[in-house]
Amino acid sequence: MLTKADDFPVHQTPEPIAFAGTDRNFYDRYFFNGYSPDGSVFFAAAMGFYPQLGIIDGAFSLVVDGVQHNVRASRHSVGGERLDLSVGPMRVEIIAPLQQLRVTLEDNDSGISAVLTFDARHAPIEEPRFTRRNGTRLFMDYTRMTQNGGWSGTIRRAGGTITMPPGSMGTRDRSWGIRPVGAPEPQPPPAGNFSQFFWLWTPCNFPGHAVFAHTNDDAAGLPWNRRAVVAKLAKDSKAAETVDIDHVELALSYAPGGRRVTEARIGLGDRGEFIVRPSGGRFYMHGLGYTHPEWSHGMDHGPLAVAHDSIDLAAMDDNAPGNMHLQALSDAVLRWDGEEHHGRGILEQLLLGPHAPSGFSGLLDPAG
């Protein structure tokens, strides 16, 4: 089964590109977020390919005036073509690989459309490979690259046209590999499915730096995947000086009565520290399909399906199980080599199950 991608020197196995190994959970995914300098506008977008399932899905979300608007689409992947980066009204264009991309949402029944261009501020950062087993069964095994950048373009909605102002920033990532997608497996591992997952991800932008840190912790609070990266920017985004920090210390504060992080204080070895404090709106990741009961990633909605909804953020319960995965627009402070820098970014969290340093012992018990 040959596709357009087979004309490029990108093969990793003797098979055509359409065949992605043997694991039905293989995926290949784009993610984007962006925000205006004053935080009044936030958007996010994603597109995922599931070659073994024959599914492509995508979503676009806009948060403005206290409402989260979501557009979701899914289609069958006819012939296994991996270079058709479109689904329903949504399209991703790679204008300059690893440097410039465009996200387009054509007119649709939601009343929201957009043309937005991402320009990288630095070369992509390769995060450590994420590998986790549940007993003898592979739960996840994937690689992600993360990149901060600037946004330009427009978003149209019923209330008028939003032009992203100069200084609009955000983050994009690419991940690929194996993690649970599509319909649940009919036979869980003998020990049961995972009931613990502790995830924080904090990409932030500063005038002369781009910084991010992440952690996956086990129930005892020991990190099984943790790193921070500080990129000192240059005029040429490819020439940014990046420093990887493997020994990262983490101190978290929580809002009483829940698991929502109010401050992440991240030690960067002997070079300094990175502090992230949610200060603005929040975005619920189920807008892009994450943990969504109907539109979770890789689900089969037929040859083509498009849906949309809107969420009143003031009415959302952060303690509800389906709302635990969120991104919060945050103020950030970088203390690095004796200098202090101020910026803005995102704190993403998904905190399920026990985590001893936080005092969590059950699946959803709140902070004290």
C-alpha positions in Angstrom: 0.0 0.0 0.0 2.0 3.0 -1.3 1.2 6.6 -0.4 2.8 10.0 -1.1 5.0 9.7 2.0 6.8 6.8 0.4 8.5 9.2 -2.1 10.4 10.8 0.8 13.4 9.2 2.5 11.6 8.8 5.9 11.2 5.0 6.2 12.1 3.4 9.5 11.1 -0.2 8.6 11.1 -2.3 5.4 7.3 -1.6 5.2 5.6 1.2 3.4 4.9 4.3 5.5 1.2 3.4 5.7 2.0 0.4 8.0 3.0 1.7 11.4 4.4 -1.4 13.1 2.1 -3.9 14.7 0.6 -2.2 17.7 -3.0 -1.1 17.2 -2.4 1.9 19.6 0.2 3.6 17.4 -0.5 7.3 16.9 1.1 10.4 15.3 -0.1 13.7 16.7 0.1 17.5 16.4 -0.8 19.9 19.2 -0.8 23.7 19.4 -1.8 26.4 21.8 -1.6 30.2 21.7 -2.5 33.2 23.7 -2.7 37.0 23.3 -0.2 39.1 25.4 -3.0 40.1 27.8 -4.4 36.6 28.1 -7.9 37.6 26.9 -7.7 35.1 24.0 -6.5 31.5 24.2 -6.8 28.8 21.5 -5.7 25.3 21.1 -5.7 22.8 18.2 -4.8 19.2 17.6 -4.7 16.6 14.9 -4.1 12.9 15.4 -3.4 10.0 13.0 -4.1 6.4 14.1 -2.8 4.2 11.2 -3.8 0.8 12.6 -7.3 2.1 13.3 -7.8 3.8 10.0 -8.8 7.0 11.8 -7.8 10.7 11.6 -9.3 13.2 14.0 -8.8 16.9 14.8 -10.1 19.7 17.0 -9.9 23.4 17.5 -10.8 25.2 20.7 -11.2 28.9 21.5 -11.5 30.5 24.9 -12.7 34.0 25.0 -15.1 36.0 27.2 -15.4 33.2 29.7 -16.6 30.6 27.2 -14.7 27.6 25.7 -15.8 26.9 22.2 -14.9 23.5 20.7 -15.0 22.1 17.1 -14.2 18.4 16.6 -13.9 16.3 13.5 -13.1 12.7 12.6 -12.8 10.8 9.3 -11.7 7.5 8.0 -8.2 7.4 6.6 -8.8 5.9 3.1 -5.7 4.2 1.8 -3.5 5.0 4.7 -2.4 8.4 3.3 -0.3 10.2 6.0 0.4 13.4 4.1 -3.2 14.5 3.9 -3.2 16.8 7.0 -6.9 17.6 7.0 -10.1 16.4 8.6 -13.4 18.1 8.0 -12.9 21.9 8.2 -9.5 21.7 9.8 -6.1 21.6 8.1 -2.5 21.7 9.2 0.2 23.0 6.8 4.0 22.5 7.2 5.3 25.6 5.6 8.9 25.2 6.7 9.7 22.0 8.6 10.5 22.6 12.3 10.2 26.3 11.8 6.8 27.5 10.5 3.3 25.8 10.4 -0.2 27.0 9.7 -3.5 25.9 11.3 -6.7 26.6 9.3 -10.3 26.1 10.4 -12.6 26.6 7.5 -16.2 27.9 7.9 -18.4 25.4 9.7 -21.6 25.2 11.7 -19.9 26.4 14.9 -19.5 29.9 13.5 -15.8 29.8 14.4 -13.1 29.8 11.7 -9.4 30.7 11.8 -6.1 31.0 9.9 -3.2 31.1 12.3 0.6 30.8 11.6 3.2 29.6 14.0 6.8 30.8 13.8 9.3 29.0 16.0 11.4 30.9 18.5 14.0 28.0 18.8 14.7 24.6 17.5 12.4 21.8 18.8 13.3 20.2 22.1 13.3 16.4 22.2 11.8 15.3 25.5 13.0 12.0 27.0 11.3 8.9 25.6 8.2 8.1 27.6 8.0 4.3 28.2 5.7 2.8 30.8 4.4 -0.8 31.2 1.4 -2.1 33.1 2.8 -5.5 34.1 3.8 -7.2 30.9 1.7 -5.0 28.7 3.1 -1.9 27.1 1.0 1.1 28.2 2.9 3.9 26.5 6.0 4.3 24.5 6.4 7.5 22.6 8.6 10.5 21.8 7.6 14.2 21.9 9.2 17.3 20.6 8.2 20.7 22.0 8.7 24.1 20.6 7.7 27.6 21.7 6.9 30.3 19.1 4.9 33.3 18.1 1.4 33.4 16.5 -0.1 35.7 13.8 -3.4 35.5 12.0 -7.1 35.8 12.7 -10.0 34.0 14.3 -13.6 34.7 13.2 -16.6 34.2 15.5 -20.1 35.5 15.9 -18.8 38.5 17.9 -16.5 39.6 15.2 -12.9 39.0 14.0 -10.0 38.6 16.4 -6.6 39.5 15.1 -3.8 38.0 17.1 -1.8 41.1 18.2 2.0 41.3 18.0 3.6 39.4 21.0 1.1 36.6 20.8 2.9 33.4 21.9 2.3 29.8 22.4 3.6 26.3 22.1 3.4 23.4 19.7 4.4 19.8 20.0 4.6 16.6 18.0 4.4 13.2 19.6 4.3 9.8 18.1 4.4 6.2 19.3 2.1 4.1 21.4 -0.5 5.1 24.0 -4.1 4.0 24.5 -6.3 5.2 21.6 -9.6 4.3 20.2 -12.1 1.9 21.9 -11.0 0.4 25.2 -9.3 -3.0 25.0 -11.8 -5.8 25.9 -9.3 -7.6 28.2 -7.5 -5.5 30.7 -4.2 -6.6 32.2 -4.6 -9.1 35.1 -3.5 -6.3 37.6 -6.1 -4.0 36.2 -5.8 -0.7 34.3 -3.6 2.1 35.6 -5.4 4.1 38.4 -2.5 6.5 38.9 -1.1 9.2 36.6 0.7 12.3 37.7 1.5 14.7 34.9 2.7 18.4 34.8 3.9 20.2 31.7 4.9 23.9 31.8 6.0 25.5 28.5 6.6 29.3 29.0 7.8 32.2 26.9 10.0 35.1 28.1 11.4 38.0 26.1 14.8 36.4 25.7 14.2 32.8 26.8 11.9 29.9 26.3 11.6 27.4 29.1 9.7 24.3 29.9 9.6 21.6 32.5 7.6 18.4 32.8 7.2 15.5 35.2 5.6 12.1 35.3 5.6 10.8 38.9 4.7 7.5 40.4 2.5 7.1 43.5 5.5 7.6 45.8 6.3 10.9 44.1 9.4 9.5 42.3 9.7 10.8 38.8 9.9 8.2 36.0 10.2 11.0 33.4 11.2 14.5 34.4 13.3 17.2 32.7 13.6 21.0 32.3 15.1 22.9 29.4 16.1 26.6 29.2 16.7 28.0 25.8 18.4 31.4 25.5 17.1 32.9 22.3 19.1 34.4 19.5 18.0 36.4 16.4 18.3 33.2 14.4 15.9 30.7 16.1 18.1 27.8 15.0 21.0 29.3 17.0 19.3 29.3 20.4 21.5 28.1 23.3 19.7 25.3 25.1 20.5 23.8 28.5 19.0 20.4 29.5 18.5 19.9 33.2 17.9 16.4 34.4 18.1 17.0 38.1 14.9 19.0 38.6 13.3 19.6 42.0 9.6 20.3 42.3 7.5 22.0 45.0 3.8 22.4 44.4 1.0 24.3 46.1 -2.7 23.4 45.7 -6.0 25.2 46.0 -7.8 23.9 49.1 -10.5 21.3 48.5 -9.2 20.2 45.1 -6.1 19.2 43.1 -5.7 22.4 41.1 -2.1 23.6 41.2 -1.7 27.2 42.3 2.1 27.4 42.1 4.8 25.1 40.7 8.3 26.0 41.9 10.8 24.2 39.8 14.5 24.0 40.9 16.9 24.1 38.0 20.0 22.6 39.6 22.6 25.2 40.6 21.6 27.6 37.7 18.4 28.9 39.3 14.7 28.2 39.5 11.5 28.5 37.4 8.2 29.5 39.0 4.8 29.1 37.3 1.6 30.5 38.8 -1.8 30.2 37.1 -3.2 33.7 36.8 -5.8 33.7 34.1 -8.3 31.6 32.3 -8.2 27.8 32.1 -8.7 25.4 29.2 -10.2 22.0 29.6 -8.4 19.5 27.4 -11.5 17.4 26.6 -12.2 20.2 24.1 -9.5 18.5 22.0 -10.7 15.0 22.8 -8.5 14.2 25.8 -10.6 12.0 28.2 -13.8 13.1 26.3 -16.5 10.4 26.8 -17.5 10.5 23.1 -14.7 12.2 21.2 -11.7 10.6 22.8 -8.8 10.1 20.4 -9.1 7.5 17.7 -12.8 6.7 18.1 -14.7 5.7 15.0 -17.4 8.2 14.1 -17.9 7.0 10.5 -16.5 8.2 7.2 -16.8 11.9 8.3 -18.2 13.6 11.3 -18.0 17.2 12.6 -19.4 18.4 16.0 -19.2 21.5 18.1 -20.2 22.7 21.6 -19.5 25.6 24.0 -18.7 25.5 27.7 -19.4 28.2 30.3 -16.2 28.1 32.3 -17.7 29.7 35.4 -20.0 26.6 35.7 -17.2 24.0 35.5 -16.3 21.9 38.5 -12.5 21.3 38.5 -13.0 18.3 40.8 -15.2 16.4 38.4 -13.3 13.4 37.0 -13.7 14.5 33.4 -12.3 18.0 34.2 -9.0 17.0 35.8 -7.0 17.5 32.6 -6.6 21.2 32.0 -4.2 23.9 31.0 -4.1 27.2 33.0 -2.7 30.4 31.5 0.1 31.4 33.9 2.6 34.1 34.9 6.1 32.8 35.0 9.4 33.8 36.6 12.8 32.6 35.5 15.7 33.1 37.8 18.7 32.0 35.8 22.4 32.7 36.3 21.7 35.5 38.7 19.2 37.3 36.5 15.4 37.4 36.8 13.0 37.3 33.8 9.2 37.5 33.7 7.0 35.8 31.1 3.9 33.9 30.5 2.9 30.4 29.6 0.9 27.3 30.4 0.7 24.9 33.3 -0.9 21.7 32.2 -2.0 19.1 34.8 -3.5 15.7 35.0 -3.3 14.4 38.5 -5.0 11.1 39.1 -4.5 8.6 42.0 -2.0 8.6 44.9 0.9 11.0 45.1 2.6 10.9 48.5 4.4 14.3 48.4 1.0 16.0 47.6 -0.8 14.0 50.3 -3.1 12.2 47.8 -4.0 8.7 48.6 -7.1 7.9 46.6 -8.1 8.4 43.0 -9.5 12.0 43.3 -9.1 13.0 47.0 -8.4 16.7 47.3 -5.5 18.6 48.8 -5.8 19.4 52.5 
